[in-house]
Structures are given as C-alpha cells and as structure tokens.
Amino acid sequence: MSDFGSVRLFLKDEAATVKAGTQLAVALNAGAVIYLEGDLGAGKTTFTRGVLRACRYQGSVKSPTYTLCEPYELSDGLQLCHFDLYRLSNPEELEFLGIRDYVASNAILFIEWPNRGEGWLPPADLSVSLSESGEGRELTMVALTARGGVMAAQFGEQSV
C-alpha cells in the first residue's frame, strides 16, 4: 500500500473506534495532517473524539458537518482542527475557513472528505479509512510520509 507503512484493524463497536483514536493520539505531533476517509456514519468523528479525549480535551466533540471546521485547544498548547468538507461547494472556500492560518500555526489537522479540498489542502501524513465490515468497522491506516510512517508504527505497536 505504501512505502511508509500501513496498519489494518477490526473495530467491533463505537468503544473500539474511540480506543483506536486514543492510540493514535500518542503518536501525534504539531503540524500532523490526517485525512479521514469513509462513508457518512462510518465513525470518522467518533475516531477523532478518541484522539481528543486522549489529548485531555474535556469539552463537547461534535461533527463539523455544518460548521465545516471545529478547532480544539489542547492542554499542551497545541490546537487540533477537525474539518468536514462534505458540504464544501468549492475548494477555494478553504481560504475563508482559514486553512492557511491553521497550517501556519502548526495545528494538527483532521480532515474528512479531503477530495473536496483538492489543490488547497496540505498533503497528508496519514490516511485513515473507516468502512463497514460485518458487525463492525475496518480501519485502514496508510502512512503517506516518513512522519506518517512513524505515527503508523507507533499506532500499530499499541494495537497489538
């Protein structure tokens, strides 16, 4: 799949999806870009909620379906921005959402429906895909950069 590595994991329920997010949180660092792929209702926001909980964010975590971007201030001073581009009409709208400012500030970016922002988004370090699989979900994580490879390896070590 990738020269930088990949991980596949079966997630039996919502709790397992949250746990997978908590496992990725350990490997995240400033400026990381994660593309989230999957159908509506696949668990992308649930996975992101797990990341945020592991980063000790205590507030409400909601899908950015209508707001397009939900920024979260983390306890370590970092910012995590969760984008949902499903309703984006034109990739140029990312300029109005402040994508360049988030990238320049070294925020961690989680981006759902990245194909809708093609040409305006920074390249991903990781692609995380969630899909239905029997009674649960299958998570496929593909590292797209060397930094992503380190994150995927750390994630894989925890999910054994």
Secondary structure, DSSP 4 states (H G I P E B T S, - for coil): --TT-EEEEEE-SHHHHHHHHHHHHTT--TT-EEEEE--TTSSHHHHHHHHHHHTT--S-----TTTSEEEEE-TTS-EEEEEE-TT-S-TTHHHHHTHHHHHHTT-EEEEESGGGGTTTSPPPSEEEEEEEETTEEEEEEEE-SHHHHHHHHHHHHHT-
